[in-house]
Amino acid sequence: MSWRGWALLTAAFLATRVALYAAGLRMNLDMNWMFLGDVEALRQDLARTVFYFHAFAPGMNLLTGLLLKLDAEHFAGLATGVFWAFGALMTLSLARILMVLGVSSWAAMALAVAFSLLPQTLFLENLYLYSYLCACLLAAAAVAFRRALLRATAGSWFWFFLPCAVLGWLYTVFHLLWFALMAAVAFAAQARAGAAGWRRALRQVALGAAVPALLMVGLYTKNYAVFGVFGATSWGASNMTLATTQQMRPAERNRWIRAGKLSRYAAINVYAPPSAYLGLVQERVYPWPGTNELTRPTTGVPNYNHGLFLEVNEARRKDVAYFLEARPLDYLRRVFTKNLPGLFHSTTHWHPQDRRPESPHRDHRAVLGGYERLYDGLVHAWPVRNVGLYVFLPAFVAWAVWAAWIRLRSAGTNPADSNTFAAGALLAFCVLQILFVVSASSLFTSWETSRYRYSIEPCIGVVVVAALHAAYARVRARVVRVRRRQTPSAADASS
């Protein structure tokens, strides 16, 4: 497609956003999320605030601080502009992926715009949260992955690994092991696609990944050196607590606590503020800025970057380990009966306070509530309540695995087959993201997982559309063959 087509698609996306803005849809710019540091600290001393932030991945803090420094008075407009830019990137990326997989240009453009207008897209695009940005970056990374395979240069691989590293700074499911997996996949694909051998493929991928890998490893190394936590967040154990000890009946959990099987923190809700631990954690002054205040000075909301959480979350890690050893079947039962189905519930209802005035989507619902209800009725009501049509996703994923394998197997190292191989690798990349995020979100946490699913929603859309397009093409070809057999030839007609 020419640059005019891409310009037209971008204009169509922006036109929808202007129209929705005129209809009253606005960014919910809540600065009280637990993954954010103090607003004034981010504005005044961004580098030190991000450096000493251990609670969660620091990407949103970095973005917030940069926008505040750029123009604090017009922060809302800047944030909206950033999210619109990411949305345009995702729309263009989706269209490109679908065209690579055989969908016509106009159909791919129409489907990409349609995806950008889904209720979950509009709700999360207008919420100052990392979920939407992750989905956009993952779609862009998929396009960059195919492009790097075809170009086979270190520079092209850099533009694949850079969004991967940014994802690791935004959302902890895209952690260092995921980044290493992406590097292994990139090397395997490049070695298989290239004609120069595995040594050159290794060099290209390694050089392309070097700087992004430094961003990822640097974050983990910094947290380990400063806080003793090798990870992007010190709250990893709290996520697992939601899927284990938090699900126990209170009476039974208290018995385990009294018996010394669980820590005394196990009785406290994961989302409780640091003040809930006073008297339980030994009082001391922590040496890191921003880790001694019970509340954030600017907004007065709980400070989840408090130093006491380092001790609390280490105790919770041991609680989780004991629960998994003592009750493995209970844990697995929870994963398959609660966590996994909950992952595919309606994304717009992810918040625990969704039905109350505290819902982050209350204002969005005032504009798009009717559309949301219609969508939920069509997608999430049948054949399984709440899960809805997503119950068929395993069949689409299975087809995508088969289709990717066919393309990868049929394409050799001949340059004429490079596009076929890259298309198969692209489809496999999307399937891998679905399997990884679904597994991680089901195994390692509970609650809010339907929001976590949105990061792979573009990949799910690609797999579904590709499967339906292939089915349509096969049916159409069969109909054409039948018609040809039924239509008499000119020779038969003359005789």
GIDATA-V426154 format. One record per residue. N is the residue number from 1. RES is the residue in three letters. D_FIRST is the distance of its C-alpha to the first C-alpha in Angstrom with 2 decimals. Layout:
n,res,d_first
N,RES,D_FIRST
N,RES,D_FIRST
This chain:
n,res,d_first
1,MET,0.00
2,SER,3.81
3,TRP,6.76
4,ARG,7.94
5,GLY,5.99
6,TRP,7.33
7,ALA,10.42
8,LEU,10.90
9,LEU,10.89
10,THR,13.27
11,ALA,15.32
12,ALA,15.71
13,PHE,16.97
14,LEU,19.32
15,ALA,20.56
16,THR,21.70
17,ARG,23.50
18,VAL,25.24
19,ALA,26.34
20,LEU,27.69
21,TYR,29.41
22,ALA,31.03
23,ALA,32.17
24,GLY,34.02
25,LEU,31.91
26,ARG,32.81
27,MET,32.58
28,ASN,35.68
29,LEU,36.66
30,ASP,39.45
31,MET,40.72
32,ASN,43.28
33,TRP,41.21
34,MET,43.22
35,PHE,40.52
36,LEU,40.87
37,GLY,43.61
38,ASP,45.67
39,VAL,43.67
40,GLU,46.09
41,ALA,46.27
42,LEU,42.49
43,ARG,42.62
44,GLN,45.70
45,ASP,45.49
46,LEU,42.00
47,ALA,42.32
48,ARG,45.67
49,THR,44.75
50,VAL,41.69
51,PHE,43.69
52,TYR,46.49
53,PHE,44.41
54,HIS,44.96
55,ALA,44.46
56,PHE,40.70
57,ALA,37.58
58,PRO,37.51
59,GLY,33.86
60,MET,34.34
61,ASN,37.50
62,LEU,35.74
63,LEU,33.00
64,THR,35.75
65,GLY,37.89
66,LEU,35.21
67,LEU,34.37
68,LEU,38.11
69,LYS,38.73
70,LEU,35.94
71,ASP,37.33
72,ALA,39.56
73,GLU,40.21
74,HIS,36.57
75,PHE,35.80
76,ALA,34.59
77,GLY,32.03
78,LEU,30.82
79,ALA,30.60
80,THR,28.65
81,GLY,26.19
82,VAL,25.78
83,PHE,25.20
84,TRP,22.66
85,ALA,20.76
86,PHE,20.93
87,GLY,19.86
88,ALA,16.69
89,LEU,16.07
90,MET,16.81
91,THR,14.61
92,LEU,11.46
93,SER,12.85
94,LEU,13.61
95,ALA,10.26
96,ARG,9.01
97,ILE,12.29
98,LEU,12.19
99,MET,9.03
100,VAL,10.88
101,LEU,13.92
102,GLY,12.84
103,VAL,12.13
104,SER,9.94
105,SER,6.95
106,TRP,9.63
107,ALA,12.29
108,ALA,10.86
109,MET,10.46
110,ALA,13.91
111,LEU,15.45
112,ALA,14.51
113,VAL,16.12
114,ALA,18.93
115,PHE,19.64
116,SER,19.92
117,LEU,22.54
118,LEU,24.72
119,PRO,28.27
120,GLN,28.39
121,THR,25.27
122,LEU,26.76
123,PHE,30.21
124,LEU,29.35
125,GLU,26.93
126,ASN,29.98
127,LEU,32.46
128,TYR,33.19
129,LEU,32.86
130,TYR,30.96
131,SER,29.61
132,TYR,26.49
133,LEU,25.68
134,CYS,26.12
135,ALA,23.65
136,CYS,20.97
137,LEU,21.87
138,LEU,21.95
139,ALA,18.43
140,ALA,17.30
141,ALA,19.67
142,ALA,18.16
143,VAL,14.75
144,ALA,16.93
145,PHE,19.02
146,ARG,16.47
147,ARG,15.29
148,ALA,19.01
149,LEU,19.78
150,LEU,17.48
151,ARG,18.59
152,ALA,22.16
153,THR,23.46
154,ALA,25.72
155,GLY,23.55
156,SER,20.54
157,TRP,23.08
158,PHE,24.50
159,TRP,21.37
160,PHE,21.70
161,PHE,25.43
162,LEU,25.50
163,PRO,24.13
164,CYS,26.41
165,ALA,29.33
166,VAL,28.55
167,LEU,28.53
168,GLY,31.96
169,TRP,33.17
170,LEU,32.09
171,TYR,33.07
172,THR,35.72
173,VAL,34.32
174,PHE,31.90
175,HIS,34.96
176,LEU,35.82
177,LEU,36.14
178,TRP,32.62
179,PHE,31.40
180,ALA,33.47
181,LEU,32.00
182,MET,28.44
183,ALA,29.74
184,ALA,31.35
185,VAL,28.26
186,ALA,26.19
187,PHE,28.94
188,ALA,29.36
189,ALA,25.70
190,GLN,25.45
191,ALA,28.78
192,ARG,27.75
193,ALA,24.38
194,GLY,25.68
195,ALA,27.93
196,ALA,30.07
197,GLY,32.06
198,TRP,32.74
199,ARG,34.41
200,ARG,31.38
201,ALA,29.25
202,LEU,31.95
203,ARG,32.03
204,GLN,28.29
205,VAL,28.21
206,ALA,31.56
207,LEU,30.69
208,GLY,27.42
209,ALA,29.37
210,ALA,32.45
211,VAL,31.98
212,PRO,30.36
213,ALA,33.15
214,LEU,35.65
215,LEU,34.51
216,MET,35.08
217,VAL,38.29
218,GLY,39.56
219,LEU,39.37
220,TYR,41.24
221,THR,43.73
222,LYS,44.48
223,ASN,45.19
224,TYR,47.42
225,ALA,49.30
226,VAL,49.87
227,PHE,50.10
228,GLY,50.72
229,VAL,47.58
230,PHE,45.04
231,GLY,41.99
232,ALA,39.65
233,THR,42.08
234,SER,45.79
235,TRP,45.23
236,GLY,43.99
237,ALA,47.33
238,SER,47.22
239,ASN,44.09
240,MET,45.97
241,THR,49.01
242,LEU,47.17
243,ALA,46.73
244,THR,50.29
245,THR,53.38
246,GLN,51.99
247,GLN,51.99
248,MET,55.68
249,ARG,58.35
250,PRO,60.00
251,ALA,63.46
252,GLU,62.38
253,ARG,60.34
254,ASN,63.37
255,ARG,65.56
256,TRP,63.28
257,ILE,63.40
258,ARG,67.21
259,ALA,67.40
260,GLY,65.37
261,LYS,62.51
262,LEU,60.06
263,SER,60.09
264,ARG,61.38
265,TYR,57.87
266,ALA,56.79
267,ALA,58.40
268,ILE,56.30
269,ASN,52.95
270,VAL,50.00
271,TYR,48.86
272,ALA,52.37
273,PRO,52.72
274,PRO,54.52
275,SER,57.65
276,ALA,58.04
277,TYR,58.93
278,LEU,61.67
279,GLY,64.83
280,LEU,63.01
281,VAL,61.35
282,GLN,63.75
283,GLU,63.47
284,ARG,62.43
285,VAL,60.51
286,TYR,57.16
287,PRO,56.38
288,TRP,52.75
289,PRO,51.74
290,GLY,50.62
291,THR,52.15
292,ASN,55.57
293,GLU,54.84
294,LEU,55.02
295,THR,52.74
296,ARG,50.12
297,PRO,52.01
298,THR,49.53
299,THR,48.81
300,GLY,51.73
301,VAL,49.69
302,PRO,50.52
303,ASN,49.59
304,TYR,48.08
305,ASN,47.93
306,HIS,51.73
307,GLY,53.29
308,LEU,55.26
309,PHE,52.14
310,LEU,52.10
311,GLU,55.40
312,VAL,54.56
313,ASN,51.32
314,GLU,53.05
315,ALA,55.69
316,ARG,53.07
317,ARG,51.52
318,LYS,54.94
319,ASP,55.28
320,VAL,52.03
321,ALA,53.17
322,TYR,56.48
323,PHE,54.96
324,LEU,52.61
325,GLU,55.60
326,ALA,57.88
327,ARG,55.59
328,PRO,52.65
329,LEU,52.62
330,ASP,52.65
331,TYR,49.66
332,LEU,47.69
333,ARG,48.76
334,ARG,47.37
335,VAL,44.04
336,PHE,43.52
337,THR,45.19
338,LYS,44.15
339,ASN,41.55
340,LEU,39.05
341,PRO,39.22
342,GLY,39.16
343,LEU,35.89
344,PHE,34.23
345,HIS,35.99
346,SER,34.25
347,THR,32.67
348,THR,33.77
349,HIS,37.38
350,TRP,37.45
351,HIS,39.98
352,PRO,43.66
353,GLN,44.66
354,ASP,41.95
355,ARG,44.52
356,ARG,46.46
357,PRO,46.07
358,GLU,45.06
359,SER,41.73
360,PRO,38.85
361,HIS,36.92
362,ARG,39.69
363,ASP,38.10
364,HIS,34.68
365,ARG,36.50
366,ALA,38.22
367,VAL,34.90
368,LEU,33.07
369,GLY,36.06
370,GLY,35.80
371,TYR,32.15
372,GLU,33.05
373,ARG,35.96
374,LEU,33.95
375,TYR,31.35
376,ASP,34.19
377,GLY,35.92
378,LEU,32.97
379,VAL,31.80
380,HIS,34.91
381,ALA,37.84
382,TRP,37.63
383,PRO,38.58
384,VAL,39.81
385,ARG,40.75
386,ASN,38.66
387,VAL,36.51
388,GLY,35.31
389,LEU,32.30
390,TYR,31.73
391,VAL,34.61
392,PHE,32.22
393,LEU,30.05
394,PRO,32.04
395,ALA,31.14
396,PHE,27.38
397,VAL,27.87
398,ALA,29.98
399,TRP,27.36
400,ALA,24.73
401,VAL,27.30
402,TRP,27.90
403,ALA,24.27
404,ALA,23.59
405,TRP,26.82
406,ILE,25.99
407,ARG,22.76
408,LEU,24.55
409,ARG,27.58
410,SER,25.96
411,ALA,23.92
412,GLY,26.19
413,THR,26.07
414,ASN,24.75
415,PRO,21.54
416,ALA,20.20
417,ASP,20.54
418,SER,19.05
419,ASN,15.78
420,THR,18.06
421,PHE,20.37
422,ALA,17.88
423,ALA,16.58
424,GLY,20.26
425,ALA,21.15
426,LEU,18.56
427,LEU,20.08
428,ALA,23.50
429,PHE,22.83
430,CYS,22.18
431,VAL,25.32
432,LEU,27.32
433,GLN,26.65
434,ILE,27.78
435,LEU,30.88
436,PHE,31.78
437,VAL,31.59
438,VAL,33.25
439,SER,36.01
440,ALA,36.62
441,SER,36.63
442,SER,38.99
443,LEU,41.33
444,PHE,41.80
445,THR,42.02
446,SER,42.64
447,TRP,41.84
448,GLU,38.62
449,THR,36.64
450,SER,34.43
451,ARG,33.08
452,TYR,32.62
453,ARG,30.51
454,TYR,27.86
455,SER,26.73
456,ILE,25.43
457,GLU,24.44
458,PRO,20.67
459,CYS,21.50
460,ILE,23.64
461,GLY,20.96
462,VAL,18.57
463,VAL,21.51
464,VAL,22.56
465,VAL,19.28
466,ALA,18.70
467,ALA,22.31
468,LEU,22.24
469,HIS,19.14
470,ALA,20.99
471,ALA,24.15
472,TYR,22.66
473,ALA,21.25
474,ARG,24.71
475,VAL,26.62
476,ARG,24.65
477,ALA,25.25
478,ARG,28.88
479,VAL,29.31
480,VAL,28.02
481,ARG,30.52
482,VAL,33.32
483,ARG,32.75
484,ARG,32.84
485,ARG,36.08
486,GLN,37.58
487,THR,36.72
488,PRO,39.47
489,SER,38.60
490,ALA,39.63
491,ALA,42.56
492,ASP,43.82
493,ALA,43.66
494,SER,45.70
495,SER,48.33
